[in-house]
Amino acid sequence: MNKLCAIILISSAAVAVQDQQIEWHSFVPLVTTRTEVEARLGAPASGKEFIFVYDTTDQRLTVWFGGAKTPKGEVCRWDVPNETMFKFVLAPKKVVRLSDLRIDLTKFQRQKAPEMVQDYYYYNEIEGVTITTRMVAEEELLLNIERGPDSVQRKKFCCRQGTGC
């Protein structure tokens, strides 16, 4: 009986965690660890090596953790410890209006996406945040929020390729 109660309690807690909204400001690239992500969101729904996907009812969080080799063409060679978040992309599973996010867009530079007629990017280089949106029937809808290293972290952890670091 005690085992059954424990299983029910653990299952209920897991469902409650998976139903919560992901507070994307609470995840900080080069600071947040995989253990901290999983303490908030539970085990990943999928992934391997350095990229893992965490699902809730309303959102999908894809996280790149340290330890991976820097891709060719990348300006920086990042020295990120294993199991430390490097960057993430948060995408809603339901329609979310940009205006409902309560983000101060005056801190962002808006640019039309060249590859998609109705898409826009909002960049905040200082905070390392990019918001991607799409215009649909006169409303601007959220496609995703990407957060990587901020400007201070880039200066501290980015070793320029070819500089001998």
VMD Tcl script that draws the C-alpha trace (Angstrom):
set ca {
  {0.00 0.00 0.00}
  {2.82 2.42 0.86}
  {4.48 1.70 -2.51}
  {1.21 2.44 -4.32}
  {0.81 5.76 -2.46}
  {4.41 6.70 -3.27}
  {3.91 5.89 -6.97}
  {0.72 7.96 -7.11}
  {2.39 10.88 -5.33}
  {5.44 10.81 -7.65}
  {3.23 10.51 -10.75}
  {1.08 13.44 -9.62}
  {4.16 15.56 -9.00}
  {5.54 14.71 -12.45}
  {2.27 15.68 -14.13}
  {2.14 18.94 -12.16}
  {5.68 19.81 -13.24}
  {4.89 19.03 -16.89}
  {1.79 21.26 -16.83}
  {3.57 24.36 -15.53}
  {4.50 27.37 -17.61}
  {8.20 27.62 -18.28}
  {9.59 30.83 -16.83}
  {12.23 31.45 -19.48}
  {13.88 34.29 -17.53}
  {14.83 31.80 -14.83}
  {17.11 29.85 -17.20}
  {20.47 31.57 -17.68}
  {22.91 30.35 -20.34}
  {26.37 29.45 -18.99}
  {24.91 29.42 -15.46}
  {21.91 27.04 -15.30}
  {22.76 23.33 -15.11}
  {20.95 20.33 -16.51}
  {20.18 19.24 -12.95}
  {18.42 22.57 -12.31}
  {16.42 22.32 -15.55}
  {15.29 18.79 -14.71}
  {14.46 19.75 -11.11}
  {11.95 22.27 -12.54}
  {10.71 20.37 -15.61}
  {11.41 16.68 -15.01}
  {13.18 14.34 -17.38}
  {13.49 15.37 -21.03}
  {10.91 14.09 -23.51}
  {13.69 13.37 -26.01}
  {17.26 14.16 -26.88}
  {20.77 12.82 -26.81}
  {24.33 13.92 -26.21}
  {24.06 17.70 -25.72}
  {20.58 18.63 -26.99}
  {17.44 17.80 -25.00}
  {13.75 18.64 -25.38}
  {11.47 19.29 -22.40}
  {7.71 19.40 -22.96}
  {4.89 20.88 -20.95}
  {1.27 21.04 -22.00}
  {1.69 24.50 -23.55}
  {5.39 24.79 -24.36}
  {8.47 23.01 -25.71}
  {11.93 23.89 -24.44}
  {14.93 22.73 -26.48}
  {18.20 23.09 -24.60}
  {21.79 22.88 -25.81}
  {24.15 21.89 -23.02}
  {27.93 22.34 -22.92}
  {30.44 19.76 -23.99}
  {29.65 19.78 -27.71}
  {32.29 20.76 -30.24}
  {31.90 24.16 -31.83}
  {30.40 23.87 -35.32}
  {32.46 24.94 -38.33}
  {31.87 28.53 -39.30}
  {31.10 29.59 -35.71}
  {33.02 32.75 -34.78}
  {33.53 31.68 -31.16}
  {34.93 28.54 -29.66}
  {32.86 28.17 -26.51}
  {34.34 26.53 -23.44}
  {31.13 25.44 -21.72}
  {31.26 22.74 -19.04}
  {29.29 19.54 -19.65}
  {25.78 19.67 -18.22}
  {25.74 23.49 -18.24}
  {23.13 25.21 -20.41}
  {24.60 26.94 -23.44}
  {21.39 28.17 -25.07}
  {17.71 27.33 -25.38}
  {14.69 27.84 -27.61}
  {11.24 28.06 -26.05}
  {8.29 27.54 -28.42}
  {4.61 27.72 -27.54}
  {2.34 24.83 -28.52}
  {-0.69 27.14 -28.55}
  {-1.27 30.55 -30.09}
  {0.39 33.33 -28.07}
  {0.11 36.99 -29.03}
  {3.35 38.94 -28.69}
  {1.45 41.67 -26.84}
  {0.46 39.14 -24.14}
  {4.10 38.45 -23.19}
  {4.63 41.73 -21.36}
  {8.14 42.11 -22.77}
  {9.62 45.58 -23.08}
  {10.22 45.58 -26.82}
  {11.93 48.98 -26.69}
  {15.03 47.03 -25.62}
  {14.92 45.04 -28.87}
  {15.82 45.78 -32.45}
  {13.09 44.60 -34.86}
  {14.04 43.16 -38.23}
  {11.98 41.55 -40.97}
  {12.98 37.93 -41.58}
  {14.34 37.81 -45.13}
  {13.33 34.18 -45.65}
  {9.69 34.49 -44.54}
  {7.33 37.24 -45.70}
  {5.32 37.51 -42.46}
  {8.05 36.77 -39.90}
  {10.03 39.18 -37.74}
  {12.98 38.94 -35.38}
  {13.43 41.01 -32.24}
  {17.08 41.07 -31.14}
  {18.48 42.10 -27.79}
  {22.24 41.56 -28.11}
  {22.91 42.76 -24.55}
  {20.67 40.06 -23.02}
  {21.32 37.43 -25.72}
  {17.62 37.11 -26.56}
  {15.96 36.71 -29.96}
  {12.17 36.61 -30.30}
  {10.70 35.29 -33.55}
  {7.16 36.28 -34.50}
  {4.72 35.92 -37.39}
  {2.01 38.32 -38.52}
  {-1.33 36.48 -38.89}
  {-4.54 38.39 -39.60}
  {-3.19 41.69 -38.22}
  {-1.86 40.05 -35.04}
  {1.77 39.37 -34.22}
  {2.12 35.84 -32.84}
  {5.05 34.30 -30.99}
  {6.94 31.53 -32.79}
  {9.76 31.17 -30.27}
  {12.14 32.82 -27.85}
  {15.82 31.96 -28.09}
  {18.26 32.83 -25.35}
  {22.00 32.39 -25.57}
  {24.98 33.96 -23.83}
  {24.54 37.66 -23.09}
  {27.09 40.32 -24.12}
  {29.12 40.01 -20.90}
  {29.23 36.22 -21.16}
  {30.22 36.43 -24.85}
  {33.21 38.60 -23.96}
  {34.19 36.30 -21.10}
  {33.63 32.86 -22.66}
  {34.02 33.40 -26.42}
  {37.45 32.48 -27.63}
  {37.76 33.77 -31.21}
  {38.62 30.99 -33.65}
  {42.19 31.24 -34.93}
  {43.52 33.36 -32.06}
  {45.40 30.50 -30.42}
  {43.01 29.98 -27.53}
}
mol new
graphics top color blue
foreach p $ca { graphics top sphere $p radius 0.5 }
foreach p [lrange $ca 0 end-1] q [lrange $ca 1 end] { graphics top cylinder $p $q radius 0.2 }
display resetview
